Amino acid sequence: MLCPYCREDNDRVADTRPGEEGRVIRRRRECLNCGRRFTTHERVAEVPLRVVKKSGEREPYRRENILHGVVKALEKRPVSTERIEALVEAVEKAILNAHEREVDSRTIGEAVMKRLRELDEVGYVRFASVYREFKAVDEFVREIDTIERDRETPQGHEQQ
């Protein structure tokens, strides 16, 4: 495995643990060249899932795309890496369980936004602004107003 820091292929496995309900093996590795540690994940190669983009173009599903979007939305927010990983895992599990071969990018985006809103409202607004392609300040204001209204309405007691 190439070290992400020095790019050398000389490491040892320091710790191995199962993860994601036994579907992944998590390995902590130590680079024997630079001494830094990093984590790798081994997964079973499954039937490839394809994502149908807004344009109709199809591309292979990549977990990293979801992770990158969530990390960017939560940049400088007080959210741990573990909570980010749990959010991505929950989204991935939901889409893999609900779809066989193809999934709309819209379905993925909505699943991310639902979980981000519960995790961190600022991160949610950041993600929504990119995902929904906000063009003006009033779109941010409307989204924030929606969050405020939902916060004031007790769960299970929607206003009529």
DAKA-V446284 format. One record per helix or strand of 3 or more residues. SS is the DSSP state (@ for helix, = for strand). FROM is the first residue (numbers start at 0). TO is the last residue. If there is no record, write none. Layout:
# DAKA-V446284
ss=SS from=FROM to=TO
ss=SS from=FROM to=TO
This chain:
# DAKA-V446284
ss== from=10 to=18
ss=@ from=19 to=21
ss== from=23 to=30
ss== from=36 to=42
ss== from=49 to=51
ss== from=57 to=59
ss=@ from=62 to=72
ss=@ from=80 to=97
ss== from=101 to=103
ss=@ from=104 to=118
ss=@ from=120 to=130
ss=@ from=136 to=151
